[in-house]
Amino acid sequence: MRVEANIMVISLVAVTTVLFCSLSFLGSPFDAFGIDQKSPTEAAKSVVVHITVADANYMNALDGSVLVLEDSSDNKYRSSPIAVIGKTGDCEFKELILPGKYKLIVDVLRLQMQVDISPTNNTVDLDMNISPKGISLRVRVSGNSEIR
């Protein structure tokens, strides 16, 4: 009985070793099973837009509006409706967005702005400020900010 148990353990170790060696020749276990695993910086990002206005009348127009991100291939990504509280509003894009260059479209204001979604490990926040001086867009990425 003891000899049979030792033979089973040796067989199990041999099978595990052969399996491990064959997978190491194929690369990662994800590669062996055909799973596409992107690095966190190449992966799609969650994009959130925060809007602040100087004049509350703009917020009335923005309340419930939907923003659109459009890439160079004319793929369009729609946000959730803008939820307004006072002079601020927030919305989030329903789909994850791949890093790249996009056009942010705000139809109700007849506005189009270029946005660069940079590779990052975090959620991308777009801070839009609407004032009598104009409209500014700040992209917050991994603690850094970039004024557009």
VOGU-3710 file (C-alpha; in Angstrom, 3 decimals, decimal comma):
1> mrveanimvi> 0,000/0,000/0,000  2,805/2,402/0,919  4,679/1,635/-2,316  1,553/2,380/-4,358  1,140/5,734/-2,576  4,773/6,665/-3,329  4,329/5,693/-6,994  1,196/7,909/-7,174  3,052/10,875/-5,651  5,975/10,404/-8,059
11> slvavttvlf> 3,549/10,155/-10,995  1,745/13,324/-9,899  5,048/15,219/-9,578  6,136/14,006/-13,035  2,860/15,076/-14,663  3,026/18,493/-12,960  6,645/18,968/-14,078  5,838/18,055/-17,687  2,815/20,401/-17,686  4,836/23,274/-16,188
21> cslsflgspf> 7,703/22,793/-18,672  5,350/22,681/-21,650  3,591/25,866/-20,512  6,900/27,659/-19,966  7,805/27,041/-23,622  4,492/28,582/-24,669  4,952/31,745/-22,592  2,523/32,748/-19,884  -0,413/30,509/-18,964  -2,676/33,171/-20,514
31> dafgidqksp> -0,841/32,700/-23,840  -1,197/28,928/-23,579  -4,968/29,201/-23,396  -5,281/32,035/-25,938  -6,303/34,696/-23,406  -5,425/38,237/-24,495  -4,045/39,983/-21,430  -3,204/43,682/-21,908  -1,034/45,678/-19,557  -2,970/48,109/-17,323
41> teaaksvvvh> -1,713/51,067/-19,382  -3,024/49,577/-22,656  -6,385/48,587/-21,209  -9,597/50,568/-21,629  -10,283/53,271/-19,059  -13,304/54,489/-17,183  -13,881/58,153/-18,102  -15,764/60,566/-15,823  -16,620/64,190/-16,708  -17,016/66,912/-14,064
51> itvadanymn> -18,542/70,210/-15,221  -18,445/73,523/-13,349  -20,106/76,689/-14,648  -20,080/80,340/-13,605  -23,653/80,914/-14,838  -26,383/78,549/-13,635  -28,319/79,082/-16,903  -25,789/76,842/-18,677  -26,465/74,091/-16,179  -30,181/74,148/-17,012
61> aldgsvlvle> -29,267/73,448/-20,640  -26,780/70,722/-19,666  -29,067/68,909/-17,206  -29,847/65,489/-18,695  -27,690/66,072/-21,801  -25,395/63,329/-23,057  -21,749/63,835/-24,069  -20,106/61,912/-26,912  -16,495/60,824/-27,392  -15,669/60,103/-31,044
71> dssdnkyrss> -12,432/58,469/-32,214  -10,687/58,804/-35,592  -12,604/55,768/-36,930  -15,934/57,511/-36,209  -16,707/55,165/-33,283  -18,915/57,036/-30,815  -19,154/56,491/-27,068  -22,067/58,070/-25,181  -22,039/59,192/-21,562  -24,763/58,800/-18,994
81> piavigktgd> -27,030/61,879/-18,760  -25,399/64,800/-16,955  -26,651/64,987/-13,366  -26,737/68,630/-12,251  -26,550/69,933/-8,691  -26,306/73,729/-8,476  -23,460/74,940/-10,686  -21,839/71,532/-11,096  -22,655/68,427/-13,083  -21,207/64,950/-13,523
91> cefkelilpg> -21,542/62,123/-15,996  -19,677/58,921/-16,824  -19,102/57,112/-20,080  -20,969/53,798/-20,051  -18,266/51,953/-21,992  -14,589/51,690/-21,153  -12,504/53,920/-23,433  -9,190/52,828/-24,978  -6,259/55,260/-24,780  -6,041/57,538/-27,823
101> kyklivdvlr> -7,171/60,831/-29,342  -10,880/61,659/-29,236  -13,254/64,478/-30,013  -15,493/65,412/-27,055  -18,862/66,551/-28,413  -21,291/68,618/-26,325  -24,234/69,063/-28,729  -26,308/71,318/-26,485  -23,451/73,875/-26,417  -22,437/73,197/-30,048
111> lqmqvdispt> -18,974/72,405/-28,737  -16,267/70,007/-29,923  -12,933/69,682/-28,098  -9,950/67,394/-28,655  -9,187/65,027/-25,774  -6,184/62,742/-25,399  -6,913/59,715/-23,200  -3,410/58,801/-22,052  -2,340/55,315/-20,975  -2,724/55,126/-17,202
121> nntvdldmni> -3,667/52,651/-14,510  -6,481/54,835/-13,183  -9,819/56,317/-14,094  -9,506/59,362/-16,355  -11,288/62,492/-15,104  -12,201/65,325/-17,486  -12,781/68,623/-15,661  -14,703/71,113/-17,812  -14,985/74,701/-16,608  -17,448/77,016/-18,385
131> spkgislrvr> -17,035/80,721/-17,600  -17,406/84,100/-19,330  -13,699/83,769/-20,275  -14,419/80,593/-22,250  -14,378/76,842/-21,776  -11,374/74,966/-20,452  -10,864/71,217/-20,226  -8,394/69,629/-17,833  -7,523/65,955/-18,169  -6,520/64,411/-14,829
141> vsgnseir> -4,394/61,306/-15,209  -2,572/59,529/-12,358  -2,282/62,638/-10,226  -1,066/64,784/-13,150  -3,143/67,358/-14,957  -2,985/68,793/-18,431  -4,802/71,981/-19,427  -6,401/72,048/-22,914
//
